[in-house]
Structure formats: C-alpha cells, structure tokens
C-alpha cells in the first residue's frame, strides 16, 4: 500500500535515440527543413513585391520536402510541404498575372502617345 506522501508513478519514458519521430509529435517537422521553409515561404508569398519569388521558392522546396518525406517517412512534413506547394502555386499564378497586366498596361499606354 502506498502512502499519500509517496511520489506519483510516472509512465515509462521513451529511450532517447529512437527513430520513431521527433519530440514535437510531428507538428513541427524540424527533421525536414525543406518542407518547413516551403510552408513559411508559401504563406509569405501572399505579400506584395516579394510574393512571386517566395512563391516559386515555396513550390520548389515543397517538392523537395515531399521527396525527402517519401524517402524517409520518419521525418514527417508532408502537410507543411503540401501547404507550401499549394500557397506557392496560387500566389505565383496571381503575382505572375499582376506582372503580365502591368507590362500590358505599360505597353498599351506607351502606344497611345
């Protein structure tokens, strides 16, 4: 019988050095930095002026992050890579269309003079 003054029993701890995953439960894929960077670049690709290059970089890094994830499923990061690819693609197309419209407007304005 245990005394009320005894320390509580803790569940057994995992041994360090296992290859099961990371300590964040896979929420932050720190073992897959390409996917993590793709995620942030994809989110920030919605900003004006930097959106087009950030979007292109997010798509490229997202694909590389997915490739790394498929080679080693322990490292996680497929959702971050997918969000990076999705946002990067959408904003690359959006900012690409804005650049094309700006060039078209500049050329049509120059022809009127």
C-alpha positions, 0 to 999 in steps of 0.5 A: 500500500502506498502512502499519500506522501509517496511520489506519483508513478510516472509512465515509462519514458521513451529511450532517447535515440529512437527513430520513431519521430521527433519530440514535437509529435510531428507538428513541427517537422524540424527533421525536414527543413525543406518542407518547413521553409516551403510552408513559411515561404508559401504563406509569405508569398501572399505579400506584395513585391516579394510574393512571386519569388517566395512563391516559386521558392515555396513550390520548389522546396515543397517538392523537395520536402515531399521527396525527402518525406517519401524517402524517409517517412520518419521525418514527417512534413508532408502537410507543411510541404503540401501547404507550401506547394499549394500557397506557392502555386496560387500566389505565383499564378496571381503575382505572375498575372499582376506582372503580365497586366502591368507590362500590358498596361505599360505597353498599351499606354506607351502606344497611345502617345 
